[in-house]
Amino acid sequence: MAVIAIIGAGSWGTALSFVLSQLGHTIGLWAYEDEVVECIRTRRENALFLPGVRLPECVAPTSSLSEAVGEAQFVLTAMPSHVCRALYEQMLPKLRPDAIFVSATKGLEAEGPKRMSEVICSVVERRFTPRLAVLSGPSFAREVARGDPTALVVASQDMGAAHSVQENFSSKTLRLYTSTDVVGVELGGAVKNVIAIAAGVIEGLGLGHNPKAALITRGLAEVTRLACACGARSETMAGLAGVGDLVLTCTGNLSRNRSVGVELGKGRKLPDILRSMREVAEGVKTTSATVAMARMHGIEMPIAEQVQRILRDQISPRDAIGELMERALKSE
């Protein structure tokens, strides 16, 4: 059995702590919010982010990063992308060089822009070269915690690390596949959130299934173009971290990014929407990073560009769809 530190006690980090605890691992669960730590200690429940899921005693909540990672064989990070660098900076002195680092964050850092594995490496390599993997795929936290069968992909250039994560994290309800395509798995997991906002806009406007199917299909084409330009393999986009996660996030009622789009389609302003949300919708910050990355590589991403304009209140959702439909005609 392993000692695992999970950094980030939102719904995803908490769900992973529950599933991994069922395998007999010792879990240190770091939370930013003191109320989350106290609630888990006293009630064995994260009432703020994942109510109704009872966490066993082997899940130890803490507000101390040093306490969480000091003995960890696996450091699994599930924090919002915009705080990844800062948290790794704080953890760096206490990280074990023999640990395996697993990023389960589906977002991009705006500066650069950079993928999460790039952010982690840029910090940790000041002390040692990290054994690093990324975890992604179609996975709503509540369904994972409920025990619904879920399939994910763990990608690493270090296949020993990937297989170790696969062997230690897989269970009767959580099946992990391995991959060497770190770039594809990360970009698939991050950029699908941008497309999911657009899918929500379609629903918020009261439109039907035709535009949503077209949006998902053309959105996949955009994600694939960008990922391949960055060095990914196109077949990764046909897998769990690509089309699998894209379909889930664009159609599922538990998707925060889709929910943001729905409210935008109904006419609500972004600041009001975000104030009403407890957890981060990664697609909001990732949209600008995605568009910037596409421009760096000379990649056309019209859906992502229109989502950026909607988020910046530069165009109405209905006019954005109109502009997409009126683009120059071309072959598929």
C-alpha positions in Angstrom: 0.0 0.0 0.0 1.2 3.5 -0.8 1.3 6.9 0.9 -0.4 9.4 -1.4 -0.7 13.2 -1.0 -3.6 14.8 -2.8 -3.2 18.5 -3.1 -6.6 20.2 -3.6 -9.7 19.1 -1.7 -12.3 20.3 -4.2 -14.8 17.8 -5.5 -12.2 16.1 -7.8 -9.5 15.8 -5.2 -12.0 14.6 -2.6 -13.4 12.0 -4.9 -10.0 10.7 -5.7 -9.1 10.5 -2.0 -12.2 8.4 -1.5 -11.6 6.0 -4.3 -7.9 5.6 -3.5 -8.6 5.1 0.1 -10.8 2.1 -0.8 -7.6 0.4 -2.1 -6.0 0.6 1.3 -3.7 3.5 0.6 -2.9 6.2 3.3 -4.1 9.5 2.0 -3.0 13.0 3.0 -5.6 15.4 1.7 -4.5 19.1 1.6 -7.3 21.7 1.6 -6.9 25.5 1.3 -10.1 26.1 3.3 -9.8 25.5 7.1 -13.5 24.7 7.2 -13.0 21.8 4.8 -10.2 20.4 7.0 -12.3 20.7 10.1 -15.4 19.3 8.5 -13.5 16.2 7.3 -11.9 15.7 10.7 -15.1 16.0 12.7 -17.7 14.7 10.3 -15.6 12.6 7.8 -17.3 14.5 5.0 -16.3 17.4 2.7 -19.7 19.1 3.0 -18.6 22.1 1.0 -17.5 20.4 -2.2 -18.6 16.8 -2.1 -21.4 16.3 0.4 -22.8 12.9 1.2 -19.5 11.0 0.7 -18.1 9.6 3.9 -14.3 9.6 4.0 -12.6 6.8 6.0 -10.0 7.4 8.7 -7.1 6.7 6.3 -7.9 10.0 4.6 -6.1 12.6 6.8 -7.1 16.2 6.0 -4.5 18.9 6.6 -3.9 22.5 5.9 -0.1 21.9 6.0 1.6 21.2 2.6 4.7 20.0 4.4 2.6 17.5 6.4 0.8 16.3 3.3 3.8 15.7 1.0 6.6 14.9 3.5 6.3 11.1 3.3 4.3 10.8 0.1 5.3 8.3 -2.6 2.7 9.8 -4.9 1.9 13.5 -5.1 -1.4 13.9 -6.9 -2.3 17.5 -7.6 -5.9 18.5 -8.2 -5.7 22.2 -7.6 -7.0 25.0 -10.0 -4.4 25.6 -12.7 -3.8 29.2 -11.7 -2.4 28.2 -8.3 -0.4 25.2 -9.5 2.9 27.1 -9.7 2.5 28.9 -6.3 1.7 25.6 -4.5 4.6 23.7 -6.0 6.9 26.6 -5.0 5.7 26.1 -1.4 5.9 22.3 -1.5 9.4 22.2 -3.2 11.6 22.0 -0.1 9.6 19.0 1.2 9.1 17.0 -1.9 10.8 13.5 -2.1 13.0 13.0 -5.2 11.8 9.4 -5.4 8.1 10.4 -5.5 5.9 10.2 -8.5 4.1 13.4 -9.3 0.6 13.1 -10.9 -1.2 16.1 -12.3 -5.0 15.8 -12.5 -5.6 19.5 -13.2 -7.4 20.2 -16.5 -6.2 23.7 -17.3 -3.5 25.9 -18.7 -1.3 28.5 -17.0 -1.9 31.8 -18.8 1.7 32.9 -18.8 3.5 31.2 -21.6 1.0 29.7 -21.9 2.1 26.4 -20.3 0.6 23.0 -19.6 0.6 21.8 -16.0 3.4 19.3 -16.5 5.5 22.2 -17.8 4.7 24.3 -14.8 5.6 21.5 -12.4 8.8 20.7 -14.1 9.9 24.3 -14.2 9.6 24.5 -10.4 10.7 21.0 -9.3 13.7 20.8 -11.6 15.4 23.4 -9.5 15.9 20.6 -7.0 15.7 17.3 -9.0 14.2 15.9 -12.2 10.7 14.8 -11.3 9.1 11.5 -12.3 5.9 13.0 -13.7 2.6 11.7 -15.1 -0.7 13.4 -16.1 -4.1 11.9 -15.4 -7.2 12.8 -17.5 -10.3 11.4 -19.1 -14.1 11.6 -18.8 -14.7 11.8 -15.1 -17.3 13.7 -13.1 -16.2 13.7 -9.4 -19.5 12.7 -8.0 -19.9 9.8 -10.3 -16.4 8.6 -9.5 -17.1 8.8 -5.7 -20.4 7.0 -6.3 -18.6 4.1 -7.8 -19.8 4.5 -11.3 -17.4 2.7 -13.7 -14.9 5.2 -15.0 -12.0 4.9 -17.4 -9.1 7.4 -17.4 -5.7 7.6 -19.1 -2.3 8.2 -17.3 0.4 9.6 -19.6 4.1 9.9 -19.0 7.4 9.8 -20.8 8.5 7.5 -17.9 6.6 4.4 -18.5 7.7 3.0 -15.2 5.9 5.9 -13.5 2.8 5.5 -15.7 2.6 1.8 -14.9 3.1 2.5 -11.2 0.2 4.9 -11.2 -1.9 2.5 -13.2 -1.2 -0.4 -10.8 -1.7 1.7 -7.6 -4.8 3.7 -8.7 -6.9 1.2 -10.7 -9.8 -0.5 -8.9 -13.0 -2.3 -9.7 -14.6 1.0 -10.6 -11.6 3.0 -11.9 -9.8 1.7 -14.9 -6.6 3.4 -16.1 -4.9 3.1 -19.5 -1.4 4.2 -20.1 0.0 6.5 -22.8 3.3 8.3 -23.6 1.4 11.3 -25.2 1.7 13.7 -22.3 1.0 16.7 -24.6 -2.2 15.2 -26.1 -3.6 14.0 -22.8 -3.0 17.4 -21.1 -4.3 19.5 -24.0 -7.3 17.3 -24.5 -8.3 17.7 -20.9 -7.8 21.4 -20.8 -9.1 22.7 -24.1 -12.3 20.6 -24.0 -13.4 23.0 -21.3 -13.4 25.8 -23.7 -15.6 23.9 -26.2 -17.9 22.9 -23.3 -18.6 26.6 -22.6 -19.7 27.0 -26.2 -21.9 23.9 -25.9 -23.5 25.4 -22.9 -24.2 28.6 -24.8 -26.1 26.6 -27.4 -28.3 25.2 -24.7 -28.7 28.5 -22.9 -30.0 30.0 -26.2 -32.6 27.2 -26.4 -31.1 25.7 -29.6 -31.4 22.0 -30.4 -29.3 18.9 -30.9 -28.1 19.8 -34.4 -25.9 22.7 -33.4 -24.6 20.9 -30.4 -23.5 17.9 -32.4 -21.8 20.2 -35.0 -20.1 22.1 -32.2 -18.7 19.0 -30.5 -17.4 17.7 -33.8 -15.8 20.9 -35.0 -14.6 21.6 -31.5 -12.8 18.2 -31.6 -11.2 19.3 -34.9 -9.9 22.5 -33.2 -8.5 20.6 -30.2 -6.8 18.1 -32.5 -5.2 20.8 -34.7 -3.8 22.5 -31.7 -2.6 19.4 -29.9 -0.9 18.0 -33.0 0.8 21.4 -33.6 2.2 21.1 -30.1 3.5 17.6 -30.7 0.6 15.4 -29.7 -0.6 12.4 -31.6 -4.0 12.7 -33.4 -5.1 9.2 -32.1 -5.0 10.5 -28.6 -7.8 12.9 -29.5 -9.9 9.9 -30.5 -9.4 8.4 -27.0 -10.5 9.0 -23.4 -8.6 12.3 -23.0 -9.9 13.6 -26.3 -13.4 12.8 -27.6 -14.3 11.0 -24.4 -13.8 13.9 -22.1 -15.1 16.4 -24.7 -18.5 14.6 -25.1 -18.9 14.3 -21.3 -18.1 17.9 -20.5 -20.2 19.3 -23.4 -23.3 17.2 -22.6 -23.3 16.3 -18.8 -25.3 18.3 -16.3 -22.4 18.1 -13.8 -20.1 20.1 -16.0 -19.2 23.5 -14.5 -17.9 24.8 -17.8 -21.0 23.8 -19.7 -23.0 25.5 -16.9 -21.1 28.7 -17.3 -22.0 28.6 -21.0 -25.7 27.9 -20.3 -25.9 31.0 -18.1 -24.1 33.1 -20.7 -26.5 31.9 -23.3 -29.4 33.0 -21.1 -27.9 36.5 -20.9 -26.2 36.6 -17.5 -22.9 38.4 -17.2 -19.7 36.4 -16.5 -18.8 38.1 -13.2 -22.3 37.3 -11.8 -22.0 33.7 -12.9 -18.6 33.2 -11.3 -19.7 34.8 -8.0 -22.4 32.2 -7.7 -20.0 29.3 -8.2 -18.1 27.5 -5.4 -15.6 25.8 -7.6 -13.5 27.0 -10.5 -14.7 26.5 -14.1 -11.2 26.0 -15.7 -12.4 26.9 -19.2 -12.9 30.5 -18.3 -9.2 31.1 -17.7 -8.1 28.5 -20.2 -9.9 30.1 -23.1 -7.4 33.0 -23.4 -4.5 30.7 -22.9 -5.8 28.4 -25.6 -6.3 31.3 -28.1 -2.8 32.6 -27.3 -1.3 29.1 -27.8 -3.1 28.7 -31.1 -1.8 32.0 -32.4 1.7 31.1 -31.4 1.5 28.0 -33.5 -0.5 29.6 -36.4 -3.6 27.4 -35.7 -7.1 28.4 -36.6 -9.6 28.0 -33.7 -12.7 30.0 -34.5 -14.9 28.4 -31.8 -12.3 29.2 -29.1 -11.9 32.7 -30.4 -15.7 33.3 -30.2 -15.8 31.9 -26.7 -13.1 34.4 -25.7 -15.1 37.3 -27.2 -18.2 36.1 -25.3 -16.3 35.9 -22.0 -14.9 39.4 -22.6 -18.4 40.7 -23.3 -17.3 41.8 -26.8 -20.1 39.9 -28.6 -23.4 38.4 -27.8 -23.7 34.6 -27.8 -26.2 34.6 -30.6 -24.1 36.9 -32.8 -21.0 34.7 -32.1 -22.9 31.7 -33.4 -24.0 33.8 -36.4 -20.4 34.7 -37.2 -19.3 31.0 -37.0 -22.1 30.0 -39.4 -21.2 32.7 -41.9 -17.5 32.0 -42.1 -16.0 31.3 -45.6 -17.2 27.9 -46.9 -14.6 25.1 -47.1 -14.1 21.4 -47.2 -14.1 19.3 -44.0 
